[in-house]
């Protein structure tokens, strides 16, 4: 079995935030292999890497945007959702959905 390197491009979720003072119109590429997604640990690792890239992309420079937080969270959510969908892995999707469910419960939603 070969482990071909694949990549997911993170971009779409950040577009709406740029007008409100995001760092820059940026794209991030996260590399992974399908072998990485064959275990729970591998899917967790890829999720963390995508999340880190989304945080960097959606980080605002404008303090007003930072204070509201809603736009930042919306950007991260959209970016993460797009990336997980692009990877199209049941393992990664399960990690993503479990984390979202946990965050919603923690937020009282």
TORFIPA-832669 format. One record per atom (N, C-alpha, C): x, y, z; residue number from 0; atom name. Coordinates in steps of 0.1 Angstrom, whole numbers, plus 5000, padded with zeros to 4 digits. Each point is the difference from the previous one (the first is absolute). Last residue first. Example, Ala and Ser with C-alpha at 12.3 -4.5 7.8 and 13.67 -1.06 7.14 Angstrom:
BEGIN
5128; 4978; 5071; 1; N
5009; 5011; 5000; 1; CA
4992; 5011; 5008; 1; C
5003; 4943; 4999; 0; N
4991; 5012; 5000; 0; CA
5009; 5012; 5000; 0; C
//
This chain:
BEGIN
4745; 5248; 5246; 108; N
4991; 5000; 4988; 108; CA
4997; 4987; 4997; 108; C
5031; 5018; 5034; 107; N
4986; 5000; 5004; 107; CA
4990; 4999; 4989; 107; C
5050; 4998; 5000; 106; N
4994; 5013; 4999; 106; CA
4986; 5001; 5004; 106; C
5022; 4958; 5000; 105; N
5008; 5009; 5009; 105; CA
4994; 5014; 5000; 105; C
4983; 4969; 4969; 104; N
4995; 4997; 5014; 104; CA
5007; 5009; 5010; 104; C
5013; 5004; 4955; 103; N
4987; 5004; 5002; 103; CA
4994; 4998; 5014; 103; C
5043; 4983; 4988; 102; N
5000; 5015; 5001; 102; CA
4986; 5005; 5002; 102; C
5004; 4954; 4992; 101; N
5006; 5003; 5013; 101; CA
5000; 5015; 5003; 101; C
4987; 4985; 4957; 100; N
4990; 4996; 5010; 100; CA
5005; 5004; 5014; 100; C
5030; 5005; 4965; 99; N
4990; 5010; 4999; 99; CA
4989; 4997; 5011; 99; C
5034; 4968; 4996; 98; N
5005; 5013; 5006; 98; CA
4990; 5011; 4999; 98; C
4989; 4959; 4979; 97; N
5001; 4998; 5015; 97; CA
5005; 5013; 5007; 97; C
4999; 4999; 4953; 96; N
4986; 5000; 5005; 96; CA
5001; 4999; 5015; 96; C
5041; 4995; 4977; 95; N
4994; 5014; 4999; 95; CA
4987; 5001; 5006; 95; C
5019; 4957; 4997; 94; N
5008; 5009; 5010; 94; CA
4994; 5014; 5000; 94; C
4983; 4971; 4968; 93; N
4995; 4996; 5013; 93; CA
5007; 5008; 5011; 93; C
5014; 5006; 4955; 92; N
4986; 5006; 5002; 92; CA
4995; 4996; 5014; 92; C
5041; 4981; 4986; 91; N
5001; 5014; 5003; 91; CA
4987; 5007; 5003; 91; C
4999; 4955; 4987; 90; N
5007; 5001; 5012; 90; CA
5001; 5015; 5004; 90; C
4982; 4989; 4958; 89; N
4990; 4997; 5011; 89; CA
5007; 5001; 5013; 89; C
5014; 5028; 4956; 88; N
5004; 4988; 5008; 88; CA
4991; 4997; 5011; 88; C
5008; 5038; 4965; 87; N
4991; 4989; 4997; 87; CA
5004; 4987; 5006; 87; C
5019; 5048; 4993; 86; N
5008; 4988; 5003; 86; CA
4991; 4987; 4997; 86; C
4980; 5043; 4997; 85; N
5009; 4997; 4989; 85; CA
5008; 4988; 5002; 85; C
4971; 5014; 5035; 84; N
4993; 4995; 4988; 84; CA
5009; 4997; 4988; 84; C
5019; 5020; 5038; 83; N
4996; 4987; 5003; 83; CA
4992; 4993; 4989; 83; C
5012; 5046; 4996; 82; N
5012; 4991; 4999; 82; CA
4996; 4986; 5003; 82; C
4966; 5033; 5004; 81; N
5004; 4998; 4986; 81; CA
5012; 4991; 4999; 81; C
4986; 5011; 5043; 80; N
4990; 4992; 4993; 80; CA
5004; 4998; 4986; 80; C
5027; 5029; 5025; 79; N
5001; 4986; 5005; 79; CA
4991; 4991; 4992; 79; C
4996; 5046; 4993; 78; N
5013; 4995; 4994; 78; CA
5002; 4985; 5004; 78; C
4963; 5023; 5018; 77; N
4998; 4998; 4986; 77; CA
5013; 4994; 4993; 77; C
5001; 5011; 5047; 76; N
4990; 4989; 4997; 76; CA
4999; 4997; 4985; 76; C
5027; 5037; 5013; 75; N
5006; 4987; 5004; 75; CA
4991; 4988; 4997; 75; C
4983; 5044; 4994; 74; N
5010; 4997; 4990; 74; CA
5007; 4986; 5003; 74; C
4968; 5016; 5031; 73; N
4994; 4996; 4988; 73; CA
5010; 4997; 4989; 73; C
5016; 5017; 5041; 72; N
4995; 4986; 5001; 72; CA
4993; 4995; 4987; 72; C
5015; 5044; 5001; 71; N
5011; 4992; 5000; 71; CA
4996; 4985; 5001; 71; C
4967; 5034; 5003; 70; N
5006; 4999; 4986; 70; CA
5011; 4990; 5000; 70; C
4982; 5010; 5042; 69; N
4991; 4993; 4992; 69; CA
5005; 4997; 4986; 69; C
5023; 5027; 5034; 68; N
5002; 4986; 5000; 68; CA
4991; 4992; 4991; 68; C
5008; 5049; 5018; 67; N
4987; 4994; 4997; 67; CA
5001; 4984; 5000; 67; C
5040; 5026; 5005; 66; N
4991; 5002; 5012; 66; CA
4987; 4993; 4997; 66; C
5032; 5002; 4965; 65; N
5004; 4991; 5011; 65; CA
4991; 5000; 5012; 65; C
4993; 5031; 4965; 64; N
4996; 4987; 4996; 64; CA
5004; 4990; 5010; 64; C
5014; 5043; 5008; 63; N
4986; 5000; 5000; 63; CA
4994; 4986; 4996; 63; C
5047; 5010; 4997; 62; N
4996; 4997; 5013; 62; CA
4985; 4999; 5002; 62; C
5030; 4989; 4956; 61; N
4992; 5011; 5005; 61; CA
4994; 4996; 5013; 61; C
5025; 4970; 4975; 60; N
5010; 5010; 5005; 60; CA
4992; 5012; 5006; 60; C
4986; 4945; 4995; 59; N
4999; 5014; 4996; 59; CA
5011; 5009; 5005; 59; C
4995; 4945; 4987; 58; N
5004; 5009; 5010; 58; CA
4999; 5015; 4996; 58; C
4992; 4958; 4975; 57; N
4989; 5008; 5004; 57; CA
5003; 5010; 5011; 57; C
5032; 4968; 4980; 56; N
4993; 5007; 4989; 56; CA
4990; 5010; 5005; 56; C
5022; 4972; 5031; 55; N
5009; 5009; 4995; 55; CA
4994; 5009; 4989; 55; C
4975; 4964; 5018; 54; N
5002; 5011; 5010; 54; CA
5009; 5011; 4995; 54; C
4994; 4961; 4974; 53; N
4988; 5009; 5000; 53; CA
5001; 5011; 5010; 53; C
5034; 4968; 4999; 52; N
5001; 5008; 4988; 52; CA
4988; 5009; 4999; 52; C
5001; 4969; 5035; 51; N
5010; 5010; 5002; 51; CA
5001; 5009; 4988; 51; C
4971; 4964; 4997; 50; N
4995; 5010; 5010; 50; CA
5010; 5011; 5002; 50; C
5012; 4963; 4974; 49; N
4990; 5008; 4992; 49; CA
4995; 5011; 5010; 49; C
5028; 4968; 5019; 48; N
5008; 5008; 4991; 48; CA
4991; 5010; 4992; 48; C
4980; 4969; 5030; 47; N
5007; 5010; 5007; 47; CA
5008; 5009; 4990; 47; C
4978; 4963; 4982; 46; N
4990; 5010; 5005; 46; CA
5007; 5011; 5007; 46; C
5026; 4963; 4988; 45; N
4996; 5009; 4988; 45; CA
4990; 5011; 5004; 45; C
5011; 4969; 5033; 44; N
5012; 5008; 4997; 44; CA
4997; 5009; 4988; 44; C
4968; 4968; 5013; 43; N
5001; 5011; 5010; 43; CA
5011; 5009; 4997; 43; C
4995; 4962; 4973; 42; N
4990; 5010; 4997; 42; CA
5000; 5011; 5010; 42; C
5030; 4965; 5007; 41; N
5004; 5007; 4988; 41; CA
4989; 5011; 4997; 41; C
4991; 4971; 5036; 40; N
5011; 5009; 5003; 40; CA
5004; 5008; 4988; 40; C
4969; 4966; 4994; 39; N
4994; 5011; 5008; 39; CA
5010; 5010; 5003; 39; C
5009; 4971; 4957; 38; N
4999; 4998; 5014; 38; CA
4993; 5012; 5006; 38; C
5010; 4997; 4954; 37; N
4995; 4986; 5002; 37; CA
4999; 4997; 5015; 37; C
5016; 5041; 4975; 36; N
4986; 5000; 5004; 36; CA
4995; 4986; 5003; 36; C
5045; 5010; 4984; 35; N
4998; 5008; 5013; 35; CA
4986; 4998; 5005; 35; C
5011; 4983; 4958; 34; N
5005; 4991; 5011; 34; CA
4998; 5007; 5013; 34; C
4993; 5024; 4960; 33; N
4988; 4992; 5004; 33; CA
5004; 4990; 5011; 33; C
5027; 5045; 4998; 32; N
4999; 4988; 4992; 32; CA
4987; 4993; 5004; 32; C
5017; 5055; 5002; 31; N
4997; 4988; 5007; 31; CA
5000; 4988; 4990; 31; C
5007; 5059; 5007; 30; N
5003; 4988; 4993; 30; CA
4997; 4988; 5009; 30; C
4983; 5053; 4994; 29; N
5003; 4990; 5010; 29; CA
5002; 4987; 4992; 29; C
4999; 5056; 4989; 28; N
5000; 4987; 4995; 28; CA
5004; 4991; 5011; 28; C
4978; 5053; 4995; 27; N
5009; 4990; 5007; 27; CA
4998; 4987; 4994; 27; C
4992; 5056; 4987; 26; N
4996; 4986; 4999; 26; CA
5010; 4991; 5007; 26; C
4982; 5056; 5001; 25; N
5010; 4989; 5001; 25; CA
4994; 4987; 4997; 25; C
4994; 5055; 5005; 24; N
4993; 4990; 4992; 24; CA
5010; 4989; 4997; 24; C
5004; 5027; 5046; 23; N
5003; 5002; 4986; 23; CA
4992; 4989; 4992; 23; C
4992; 5014; 5048; 22; N
5015; 5002; 4997; 22; CA
5003; 5002; 4986; 22; C
4951; 5014; 5016; 21; N
5008; 4988; 5001; 21; CA
5015; 5003; 4996; 21; C
4958; 5029; 5001; 20; N
5013; 5002; 5006; 20; CA
5008; 4988; 5003; 20; C
4956; 5007; 4977; 19; N
4998; 5004; 5014; 19; CA
5014; 5001; 5007; 19; C
4995; 4984; 4955; 18; N
4995; 5013; 5000; 18; CA
4999; 5006; 5014; 18; C
5012; 4955; 4995; 17; N
5010; 5009; 4995; 17; CA
4996; 5014; 5000; 17; C
4973; 4961; 5012; 16; N
5006; 5007; 5010; 16; CA
5010; 5010; 4995; 16; C
4975; 4970; 4972; 15; N
4992; 5010; 5006; 15; CA
5006; 5008; 5011; 15; C
5024; 4963; 4978; 14; N
4997; 5012; 4991; 14; CA
4992; 5010; 5007; 14; C
5015; 4956; 5018; 13; N
5006; 5013; 5004; 13; CA
4996; 5012; 4992; 13; C
4987; 4953; 4992; 12; N
4994; 5005; 5012; 12; CA
5006; 5014; 5004; 12; C
5018; 4974; 4961; 11; N
4986; 5006; 4999; 11; CA
4994; 5006; 5012; 11; C
5045; 4976; 4996; 10; N
4999; 5014; 4995; 10; CA
4986; 5006; 5002; 10; C
5037; 4954; 5003; 9; N
4991; 5008; 5009; 9; CA
4999; 5014; 4995; 9; C
5014; 4949; 4978; 8; N
5002; 5015; 5000; 8; CA
4990; 5006; 5008; 8; C
5025; 4950; 4999; 7; N
4987; 5007; 5000; 7; CA
5003; 5015; 5001; 7; C
5028; 4952; 4982; 6; N
4999; 5013; 5007; 6; CA
4986; 5005; 5000; 6; C
5033; 4952; 4995; 5; N
4989; 5008; 4995; 5; CA
5001; 5013; 5008; 5; C
5034; 4955; 4988; 4; N
4997; 5012; 5007; 4; CA
4989; 5008; 4994; 4; C
5009; 4946; 4999; 3; N
5000; 5012; 4992; 3; CA
4997; 5012; 5008; 3; C
5016; 4949; 5009; 2; N
4994; 5011; 5008; 2; CA
5002; 5013; 4992; 2; C
4995; 4945; 4986; 1; N
5008; 5012; 5000; 1; CA
4993; 5010; 5009; 1; C
5001; 4944; 5000; 0; N
4992; 5012; 5000; 0; CA
5009; 5012; 5000; 0; C
//
